[in-house]
């Protein structure tokens, strides 16, 4: 049964109140307060900071573009992160995010709330593990099939981070740009009537230069050809006029989808420059574009960095060892018309190195699939939507298929094929015996010789069984805040807070049901009956009290009379030791005292797992004969 739980991230943690709807498997779910998971941010990490950086991407209309959101920092590692990504809904049809490799390695989950043009995400976990530098999220951006712009940016706001000891970290984030390109066909170069020397071989002396002040690009760094924005640019020969400014250029004959330009601003950034395309029918189109100076990239809309160079050449034959750049720009043309000429801006501070035209392509189609990922329990179904977008009057039938399915899974499409543009629903069924894991499913569309694919992820979680400990509970270890009780988890008057624990805990794909608060709800020094069945793993929530308890023996007995014994070191609930085989599931900022008060110190719950003989049927588990070892819940995993 699926239940719906509101997870609340309060303003004391990450700024404005953000609520996330999270679906958990199980009979019930608890309201978990993120402040309890990560701690209240009461101080700042002076002089320490982390940065989130989004990679750039390139794609054609309708395509899904993969991006990476990376974390970098030195001297400090966060245990939790929040950010809001903003984007144009006119340019991007969908934006989805999944936890990246650095996040999953730290046992974190990514919860996002989407609204129009933005997605606010919290990277969190039921542990205090720090997140290492690397990919904290993978982002899939689907470009709108009807986009007319040549690029569009994704930006960030509301970024925040915290360490495991409740300290705020100074955090910044850098967005990036997706460049929109045409499809497939080889570009056509435009012959330029060069009027300025702007590229020289290293060591050459010259006059003028790209900026008219004795500076030029290095031909040794630039090369003779460059590929960018779906076009191939042929550069002029060095040491002679090889760039152009303030001119009108004759267009080659033909119809084209896009005009690609390699250019730069000089002597400062050049804002709102006009490029004019005149067609043979007498009509014209004007494109407003800002250009960065070759030394100070501004990341203007519609601008991409094509070449980054470590130096430029000076007229004296020496080098200016400062970084300089060349930039790419892409203008969408009217494919029903034939260009006649291209007029460059009148400013001599806008310099063009090369131009190319991207032709119209033959009929084709684009294929995309959403959502990017689905998670199910083995035996449950999942569904995805496949979209086919026709290009250049494509109208043929596209037959759909799927590969990469796990054992016992099957995929059906409704409908099984799409003609022209349209969509189909993919139903994926699994069996209870389908192995747990993450599977990359390739969804393919085929029409004659044309074939395109889209990838989605299917996460299959195991069907776990809870051990019913209700009749075995022999100690009160969980109490509601403000409640008076006797004994406690440590038999010394202290207990976990039921308000912080909730009634269920999910960790590493397994769910643990906790006992009721304010009564016997934990067990120690007992032999517990296990649900009959063959399982691969026994997972247990527990802790040591009144000090760490090393070398504790747990014995699982099977119905054939054999047994398996496991020796495990266990941390005290206040002093985690990160023993082998021990994982911190939840860290809480206080525990309850028997008089109804709180003790403000950090306390933890741990997970332990034992590999069983899966060819045998389990019967019971004998806990250590040690009152300082306490068990909260047990789950068996097939």
N, C-alpha and C positions, 0 to 999 in steps of 0.2 A: 504493500500500500504506500502510495506517495503522500506525503504531508507537506504543507506549506508553512514556512517559518520566516518571520521578519528578523533579519540580523540588523542591528542598529549600531552605526558608527557615530558616537556623539561628538558634539562640537569640541569637547575638551580633548579629543584625540586628533581629529584631522580637519578641524575647521567646521564648515557648515554641516548641518545634520544631513546625513545621507543614509537612505534605507535601501537595503538590497533584499530582494526576494530570492531565497535559495531553496531548492528542492532537495530534500533528504529522503532516503528510503528508511522505512521503519514505521512503527505504530504511532509514534509521537515525535515531536521536536521541541526544542527549547529555545527561548529567546536568549541569545548569547550577546552579551554586551562587549563590543570590541575594546572598550576601555579595560575590561577585565582580562581580555586576551593579551593585550599588549602593554597594559599599564597606563596610568595617567601621565601625560606629558607635563612634567613639572619643572624641567630644566632644559637647557640647550647645550649641545656639544660644541663648546667654544672652539673656533678655529677649524672645525671639521665640516666637510660637506660632501655630498654625493650629487651626481648628475645623471639624468636620464636623456638618452639621445636616440632619436628615431632615424633609421636608415632611409635613403632615397629609393625611388623605384621608377620603373618605366613600364607602360602598358598601353594597349590600344582600347578603344571604346568597348565596354562590355566585359573586359578581361578582369580577372582577379589578380591583384598584385600583392605578393608577399613582402612584408616589411619586418624588421626586428627592432624592438625597443630594448636598448642596452643600458645597464647600470655600470657606472664607473665611480670610483672614489678611492681614497687612500687614507689609511689610519682609522677608518670607521666603516662598519658594515651594518645596514639596517636589518631589522627583523620584520618590518612592515612598511608598505608604501601605498600612497594614493596619488592619483592624477586624473585630470579631465582632459580628454582629447577632443578638439573641436575641428569641424570640417564642413565643407559645403555639400548640402544634400542635393544640389543641382548637379554637382560634379561626381559625387560618389553615391552609388545605389545602396551599398551596405558596407559597414565597417565592423569586423568582429575581432575579438582578442582572446588569446589563450595564454595560460601560464607558460613561460619560456623555460629553457633547460636550467638556468641558474635558480629559478623559482622552485621548480619541481624537485631539484636536488636538495633544496632546503625544506621540503615538505610543505610548500605554500600552495594556496588556492587563489584563483583570481575571480572576484565577484564584480560584475559590472552592471550599472544601471544606464540604459540608453534613453536619450530623449532626442528631439529633433536637432540634428547637427552637432551632437556631442555624446560622449560616452564617459561616465565617471566610474573609475575602477579602484578597488582596494585589493591589494595583494597581501594575504594574511594566512596564518596557519595556527593550529592548536599546538604550538610549540614556541620555543624561544630561539630557534636556530637562526643564525645570521645568514643573510643572502649575499653570496659572493658576487664579484663583478662578472658581468656576462649578460646573456639574454634573459630578461625578466618577463618578457611577453613577446609572442608572435602575433602579428597583425595582418589580417587579410582585408584588403580594400578592393571592392568591386567598382570599377569605373562605370559611370552611367553610359549606356549605349548611345544616348543622344547628346553627349557632351560636345560642346563647340570650342571650349578653351584648349589651349595647348599645354597647360599645366595647372595644377591645383595643390595647395599646401594643406598640411595637417599641423595644427599648433596645440600647445599645452597650456593649461592653467591649473591652479589649485593643487600644485604638487607638494607633497609632505612625506616625511619619513621619521621613523622612530627606531631606537636601538632596543635590545632585549631588556635593558634596565630602565625603560621608560624615559629615555632622554631624546628630546627632539633633535633632528639633524637638519642643518641648512641644506635645502634641496633646490635644484634648478632642473629645467627640462628644455631641450632643443627639438623643435619640430623639423619637418623637411618637406620636400616637394615631390609629387609624382608627375612625371613628364608624360604627356599623352602623345603617342606616335601613330603613324599610319600602319598599314598591315603589309608586310611581306615583300612587295615588289622593290626591285633595285632602283635607287634614286637616279635622277638625271642631273648632271652638273650644269651650272649656269656659267657661261663665259663672261668674265668680268673685265672691263676696260680699266685696268689698274692705273691709279694716279698718285700712289704714295708708296715709298719704301717703308715697310714695316717689319720685315723678317730678314735677318742677316746671319751669316755663319759666324761662329765664335771667333773673336780676334780681328774681325774686319773693321776698318774705319769707314765712316759714312757721314753724311749730312742729313739733317731733317729728322728722319725716323718716324716711328708710329705716332708719336705725340708732338712731332715738330720741334722737340727740345733735345734731340740727341739720344733717344732711347728706342730700342726695338726688341721684338721677340727674338729668341735664339732659334735658328733653324735646326741646330743640333738637338734641341729639346722638342721642337714642334713636329719634326719629320716632314714628309711630303704629302701624306693623306691622313685624315682623321675620320672616324666613324662615330656618330652621335645622333640621337633623336631619330633613328631609323634612316639616316642618310649618310652617304659617303662624301666627304669634302676633299677636293683636290686643292692643295695650297700652291700659291705662286712660287716660282723659282726664287731663291734667296739673292740678296745683294742688288736687286733691281726693283723697280716699282712692282709691288705684289699685294697691295691692299687697296681699298677704294673707299672714298668718302664723298658725300655731297654730289651724287651723280644719279642719273637715270639709266637703267640697265635693260637691254632688250631680252625678252623672254624666249626660250626655245619653243618651238611649235608643239602643241599638244594640250591635253587636259590633265590636270593634276589635282591631287587631294590636299597637299600641303606644301608650303614653302619653308625650307629649313635654312637658317642663316647662322654662320659662325662670325661673331663680331665682339666688340668691346667698346666701352667708353674710355676716353683718355682725358687727362687734365681735370679729373673729378667725375663724379657720378652724373649721368645724363638722364634726367627724368622726363617721362612723357614725350618721347620722340615719335614722330609720325613716319610710318612706312606706308606707301601707297601702291596698290596693285591695280593696274588698268587692264581691262579685258578688251578683246577685239570688237566687242559689240558697243564699245564706248562707255560702258559702266566702269565704276572704280570702287575699290574698298580700301578704307584707311584703317591701319592697325596702330594703336597707341602702345608703346612699349618703353619701359624704363630700362636703362643699361647701366650696369655697375662699371666703375673705373677698373682698369686692369689690375690695380693693386688693392682695391677695397671692395670685395664682393658684398653685395647687399641682399642677395637672395630674393630679388624682385620676383613677383608673380610672372610666370612665363619664361623665367630665366634659369638655365642650368649651367653648372660649371663643367666645361668639356676637358680642358687641360689645366693642370696646376704645375707651374714651373718654379724651380728653386732660384732662378735669377733671370735678369734680362741683360741684353748687351748695350753697351754705351758707345757713342760715336768715336771715342778715343781707342776703341778696341778692347777695353776692359769690361768688367762685369759689375752690375749692380746686384749684390747678393741679397736681394729681397724678393719675397714670393710674388709672382704675378700670375694672372689667369687669362684664359679666353672663355667665352660663354656661347651657349647655344640658345637659339630662339626658334619657335615653330609657329607658323601662321596657317590657319585653315583656309583653303581656297574654295571657291564655288566650283564643284566638279562638273557642272553643266556648262561651264564657260571656258574659253581659251585665253590664258593670260597673254598680254601684249608687251607690257613693260613693268619694271619694278623701280619705284622712285625712293631713294634713300633720304633720310632726314637731311635738312640743309645744314645742320651743324657739322663743322669740321672736327668736332670732338666725338663723333660717332664713326667708327672705322669698321669696315666689313672685310673679313679675310676670305670668305668663301660662301657660296650659295648653292643649294641643290633643291630639286623638285621631286616630291614623292608621287609617283603616278597613281592613277586609279587601279584597283586590284580587280581580279575576276571574282565572280560570285563565290561567297564563302559564308561561314557562320562562326559565331563564338559560342562557347559552352561554359557555363558556370554552375556552381552548386552551393546551396546554403542549407543549414548552417555549416560552419567549418568543422564542427565537432559535435557529436552526440555521445552521451554516456548512459548505459543501460546495465541492469542486472541481468546476468545470464538467464535466458529464457524469456526475456522481454523484447519487444520490438523497438525499432527506431525508424524515423522517416526523414527524408531530405527533399528539397525541391531543386530540380534541374531546370535551368533556363537556357533556351536556344535563342540567339539573336542573329537575325539574317543580316548579311553585309552585301552590298552591291547587287541588290535585287535577287538574292538567293531565295529559292522557293522549293528546293528539293526536300525529300523526306530524310529525317535524321533518326537512324535506329540507335537505341540506347542500350547500354550493357554495363556491367560492373565486374571488376576483378579485385583480388586482394581480400576477399571476405574470410573471416576466421572459420575454423572447422565447425560444421553444424549450422552455419548461417546461410541465408539465401536472400536474394534481392529480386523484387518485382517492380515493374514500372507501369504507371497508369497516367497517360497512355504509354505504350511501348515504343512509340515513335512520334516525332513532331515534324510537321511540314512548315518550312519558313521559320518565322519566329513563334515561340510558344514555350510552354513549360510542362513538366511531368513530375509526378510525385514518386519518389523511390521509397518503397517499403522494405526494410531490412528486418528479417526475423532471426532470432537466435534460439538455441536450445539450452536447457539447464546444464548440459555438458559442454557448452562452448567454453574453451579455455579463457580465463581472464587475461586481459592485456589491452594494449592500444594498437589498433590496426589502421593502416592507410588504405583506403578504398579508392580505386581509380574508376571514375565514372566516365565512360567513353561514348561519344556520338559519332556515327559513321554515315556518310552519304557518298556513295560511289568511292572515288579515290580520296575524298576529304575525310579526315579523322582528327578529332580534337578530344582532349580529356580534361577533367577537373578532379581534384583530389579532396576527399573529406576524411575525417578521422572518426573511427568508432571505438569507444572505450567500453570494454566489457568488464564489469565488476562481478566478483564471485558471489554465489548464493551462500551466504553464511548462516549458521544456526546458533542461536543464543543458548547458553546453558542456563537453565532455570535455577537460580540460587535462592529463591524466596524461602524455601524451607530450611536452607542451610545458614542463612544470615544469623550471626550470633553476637553482633556488636553494632552499636550505633556509631556511625562514622560520618554521616552527612546530616547537617542540621540547617534549617532555614534561618536566615539572618534574624537576630533578635529573639530567637527561641532559647529557653532554658532547658538543659538536659543534664544527664549524669553519664559518667564514663568517657565517652568520646572515642575517636579513632585510635588515639594513643593511650587510652584508658586513664589519661591524666587531665581530662576536661577540655580537650580541643578536638574540633571536627572540621571537615571540609564544609564550605558554604554551598548549600543547595542552590542558592541564587546564582552562583557562578558556574557550578557544574551542570545545571539543568537536569534533564531526565534521560537524555541519550547523548552519546559522544560518537562521532564518526571520525575514523582515522585510518589512513592507508587502505581505503576501500572497504573497511569493515565497520559495522555499527555495534555499539555496546549499550545495552539497556541498563540503567542504574536503578538501585533499590530506592524505595520511598524515603523521603526525609523524615527525621524526628522519630525514627524507630530503628529496630535492628535492620541494617542495610548494607553491611559489609561482613566478610567472613575471614576467620583465621584458624589455623591449626585443625583443619577438618579434612575429611574425604568427601568429595563432591561427585554426585552422579552426573554423567555427561549424556547428551542426546545420542541415541544409537545411530551409528553411521560410519562410513569410511571417509576420513578427512586427511588433508595434507598438512594442516597447520592448526595449532591451538594458540589463539591470541588472548591475552589477559591484561586487564587493567589492574594495577595494584601499586603498592608502595611499601617502603619500610618506615617504621616509626621508632622514636627513641634511639636514633643513630642508624648509620648505614649497616646493612646486614649482608655480608659477603657469603658466597658459597652455600646458597640455599637450595635444597633438593626438592624437586617436584616429580612425582611419579605418576605416569599415565598407564592404566591397566586396560587391556583388551579382553574381549569376550572369550578368546581362546586360552586365557590364563597367562599370557605373556605380558610384558610391561616394558616401558621406555622411561628412563630416568633422565632428568635434565638438571644441571647445576647452574644457578643464576645468581650473580651479584645484584643486590637491590639497594638503590639509593634511599636515604631518608627523605621524607616529603619536603623538607626544608633545605637539603644540601645535595642537589643533583650531582652525581659523579660521572655521568655519561658512560656507564659501564657498557661493555660489549653486550649486544642483545637487548639493550634498554633504550627506549625512545621517550622523550618528554612529550606527552600528548597535550597537556594543558598546564599553563602556569598562572597562578592566581595571586592577587596582591594582598590577600588577607585570609585568615581562617577564623572560625567562630569559637568563642569561649563559652563554657557551660552557664555563665551568668547572663548570656545574651549579648555580650560585648564582642568586639572584633580585635584581633591582634594583627596589626599592619606590618606584615612581613611577607615574603614571597614563599608560596607553597606549590608543589607540583603533583601531577598524576602521571604515571609512567605506563608504557605499553611493553609487554614482553611477548615473544612468540617462540613456540617450540615446534620443530618439524616432526610430524607424526609418521608412523608407518601406514601409508594410505591403502595398503592391501588388507589391513585388519580393521575390525569394528571396535571403536572405543567404548569403554564402559564407565570409567571413573578416573578422577585425578586426586591424588593425595597431596595436600599442601604440606609445607614444612611444619614440623611440630615446634613452632616458634611464634609466640603471641605478638612479636614485633614485625611479622610479615602479614600484610593485610591485602585481601583481594576484593575488588569492587565489582568486576564483571568478567565473563569469559565468553568468547565467541569461537566457533569452530568453522574453519574454511575448507571447502572441498579441494 
